[in-house]
Amino acid sequence: MAGRGEAVEYQVGDRVVRVSNPDKMYFPARGITKRQVVEYYLAVAEPLLRAVGERPTTLKRFPDGVSGEPFYAKRVPKGAPEWVQTARITFPSGRTADEVCPTEPAVFAWAANLGTLDFHPWPVRRSDVDHPDELRIDVDPSDSSGFGDAVRVALVVREVLADAGLTGYPKTSGGRGVHVLVRIRPEWDFVDVRHAVIALGREVERRVPDLATIAWWKEERGGRVFLDYNQAARDRTVASSWSVRGTPRATVSTPLTWEQLPEADPDDFDVLTVPDWLAGHGDPHAAIDDEAFGLETALEWYARDERDHGLGEMPYPPDYPKMPGEPKRVQPSRARPEG
């Protein structure tokens, strides 16, 4: 198509990455092109590789830019260069897939050329795909709440994590939410990690019941900020640190310190601003791999809640097979009375 320009090549380490149609408009409202997205990813490649390196990664692709329909590429695209490595993962259904597994910066430029905006890594490393080494808490505001409410809840999450012997690292989601990441030892499976997130979420809800909830059914949330525990289920992912999001502003999911978080405006972090911000501030999550923590306390809380309060398993997402101990997967207002 006219106006998109001749293909360009980037030397990325030992690789040459060819970018077709570099002037193709990815974000019309901001005038941001494919070339600018590729160059953004090259600018943040070092901390991005720290965030997603060696992780099976789903690519959220927008081949027609942000105004087109996206799709999730859960298998390595056909025709990928031989240096794009993969990792085999198993879905809840039991089916398997070979996903992209980033190991070098050139992968980001190659993926951006295919229309990838977000990188959605699994919380595992390629060496052990069944035992997460990252616990994620997704702090998701309701339609009637905003980023400020998410920040207030995230600060309570920080306190609860500390009481469980865990250190969290916050980032903007790229929207109105906050993600908190915790590096953990890969000694627990997905079910255990999800139970730990449920227990942590219940404790947050106890401390700020008017502000936060882990209720799965929207009708029970009452406009409160939702702690989406099911993002810890197998094959559920969140956009990585440094990922471009499919928003008109081309916002970026940006790592912050806890001190920076209350002062932040998520709209300030986008494809055009984040490279300079990174150059000036460094990676706030640079130390995330320095120490991995255990889930013993959080899992003790889960067992206590089940034993003493009758709070056990919670509903899984609707596309999952029925899971052991799971309650009925039906919203309360539609549930038939027992007996």
N, C-alpha and C positions, 0 to 999 in steps of 0.2 A: 504494500500500500504506500502511496506517495507520502512523503513527509516523515517517514519513519527512519530514514537514514540507512547508509550502508552498514553492514556488520562490522563490529569492532572486536579486537582481541585484547585480552588482559593477560599479562604475565603474572601469575600468582604462584610464588615459590617455583617449583619445577614444572608447573603446569601452564599451559596456554588455554584460556577459556574464551571461547567465541560467543559473542553476544549478538544475536540477530535483532534487527529492528530496534536499535538502541533508543530511538526517539519516540517509540511507542508510548502513549500516555497511560500511565498506571493510576495516577491520581489527578483527574481533570480539575477538580476544584482548587488544587494547589499548583497545577502545572508541573507535576513531578513525573518524570519519565522512567522507563525501564533502566536506562543508563544510570540515573541517579540512585535508584534502588540498589543496583549492582555495586556502585561505588560506596554507598552507605554500608553495605554488608562487608566490603573489603576494609572499610575504616574501623569496624567494630569486630573484626574477625577474631582477634586474640581473646577478648573476654567471652565472645559468643562460643568459641570452641571450648572454653572452660565450662560453659553452661550446658552444652549439648554433646560435646565430644565423647565418642565411644557409646553413645546412647542410640538405640533404635528410634528413628524420628519420622513422624508423619509430616508430610509437606502439605500445607494448605495453599493450594494454587489458585491464582486469579488470572487465567490466561488472557482475559480481555480487560485486565485492570480492575480496579475496585468497583467500577460500575457494572461489571459483568457477574456471572454466576461462579462462585468458587466451588472447589471440591477438594476432598481430602485424599491425598495419594498415600495409601497405606502400603503400597508395594513399590519397589524401585522401578522407575519408569523405563520402558523399553528404550534401548539405544543409549543408555547411560554409559559414560566412559568407564573403562576398566578400573580406573583409580577411585571411582565412587564405591566405597565398601558398603557391606550390608550386615544386618543382624537378623536372625530368624526369631520371630516372636509367635506366641500362641494366643489366639483370641479366646474370649470366654466360651465360644461355641466349640472350641477344640481345633478349628481350622488354623493353619499357620500362614505366615507371610514373611518374605524377605524385605525388610524395610531399609531405607537409607540409614547409614550409620556414619555420621560425619567424623572424619579423622584429620582433616586438613582444611585450610581456608578456601581452597579452590572450590570445594563442594558448595559453599554458600553462593559464590558467583554463578556457578553452573545452575543451581536450583533457582536463583532469582531470574535467570534467563528463561526458565520454564514458567515464570509467573508466580513463583513461590513468594509469598509475603511473610507468613508465619511459619516458624519451625515448632512443631509440637513433639518434644522428646518424651519417651517413656521415662519413668523414674528409676530406671535400671541401667546398668552397664552391660555391654555386649558379653562380658565374661560370665555374667550370671543374670539371665533375663527373667528369672522367677523370684528374685529377692531384691526389692527396691533398696536403693541407697539414698533416696531422697523422699522425705515426707513433705507433702504440699497441702497448705490450707488456703482454700479459695474463699476470700471474703467478698461476697457478692451483694451489692446494694439492691434494694427493691426498686420498683418503678417510681416510688415516691421518695426514695432517699438518694443520696449522692455520694461523691467521693469523700466528703468530710465525715459522713457517717461510717463509711468503710474504714477510714483511718482511725476513728475512735474505737471501733471494734478490733482493728488490727493491733492497737496498743494494748488492749486487754488480752488478745492472743499472745502477745509477747510475754505478759506477766504469767499467764497460764503455762506457757512453754517453759519458762524459767522454773516454775514450781515443779515441773515434771523433769527437770534436769536437762532441758533442751535449749539450744540457741537458734533463733529464727532470723532469717534474712528477708527483708521486705522488698517488694518491687511493685510498681504500678502495673496494672493488667493491660494498660493501653486504652482502657475504657474508664469506667467509674469505679472499678474494683481494685482490690489489693491482693496480691499473692504473697504468702509467707513460705519460704523454703527452709527445710531443716535437713542437714546432712546426717544420715543415720548409718549404722553398721548394717550390712546386707545379711542380717541373720533372721529376718522375719519375712513371711510371704505376703502376698497382696491382701489376703483376708485379715491378717494380724495388723498390717499397717492401716488398713481402713478402719479397723476397730479402734486403733489408737487415735485416729483422727476424730472418730465419733466421740470417744471419751473426752478428748481435748475440747471439742465443740460443745459438749454438754456442760463442761466446766465454765466455758466462756458464757454460755447462756445463763447459767446460775448467777454469774456475777453481774451481768447487765441484761436482765430478762426483758426489759422494755426496748432494748436496742438490737439484740442479736437472737438468732434462732437457728436450730438445725432441723426444723420441721421440713420434711421432704415435700409435703403437699403445700402448694402455694396458698391455698385457702386458709391454712393454719398459721401463716407467717405474720399476718397483721401488719404488713408494710415494714417489717424489721429486716435488718441485714441478715442474709442467709449464709451460713457456713456450709459450703457445698461438700459434704463428706464423701459423696460419690465420685468426686474427682480423684479419689484415692483407689477406686476400683480398677481392676485390670483393664487395659486398653482405653481408659479415660485419661486425657492429657490436658494440660494448659499450655498456652503459648509460652515459649521460653523467654528468659531474659534477653533483651536486645532484639526481640522479634518485632518486625513491622506489623501493625494490625490493619485489618481491612476497613478502616474508617476514612471518611472523606478527608480528614486532616493528615492522614499518614502518621498517626501516633505510633509510639514505640513503647513496648513493655520495658520499663527502665528500672534497673536496680537502684536502690537508695539505702542510705543508713536510716536507722530509726530516728535520728535527730533531723534528718532532711525531710522525712515523710510528712510531718504535720504542716510543713511550709510549702509543700509541692502542689503544683497544678498540673494534672496529667496531660493537659493540652499543650503544655510547654515543651513536652518531649516528643519530637517527631523526626522524620528522616533528615530534615534540614538542620536541626539544632543539636541532635544527640552526639554526632561526632566531635563537635567542639566542646560540648559538655563533658564527654568522656576524656578528652585531652586535658581539660582543665581540672577535673575532679578525680580521675582514675576510676577504677572499677570498685564500687562499694562492696562487692561480693568477692573480692580477690582472696579473702581468707576462708571462704566457705569450706574448702577441702582440708583445712588444717586440722579439724577435729570432727570425728563422726560420733554420734551419740546413740544411746540405747533407748528402747521403748518400754523398759520394764515398768516404770512408774505409770505411764499412760495405760498400759495393759492391765495393771493392777486396778486402776480407776475403772476400766471397762468391766472387769470382773466384779468389782464392788457394786457398781450400778446395777449389774444384772442380778447379783445375789441379794442386795439389800433394798433395791428400789424397783425391781421388776423391769428394768430397762435393758433389753437385750438387743438383738439384731434389728436393723432398720431396712426399709425397702431399698432394693437395687434399682438401677435405671430400667425402663420398660423393655429394652432390647436384650436384657440379660436372661440367661436360663434361670429357672427358679433355684435359689441358693439355700443351703442348709440353714434352718432356723429362721428364715426370712418370714416376716408377717405378710398378711395379704397385701398384694400390690394393687390396691384400689383406694381412691381418695375417700376420706371419711364420710363426706356428704352423700356418697353413692353406695356406701357399704350397707349390706343387708344386716339387720340385727341378728345376733347369735340366737340359736334355738327357735 
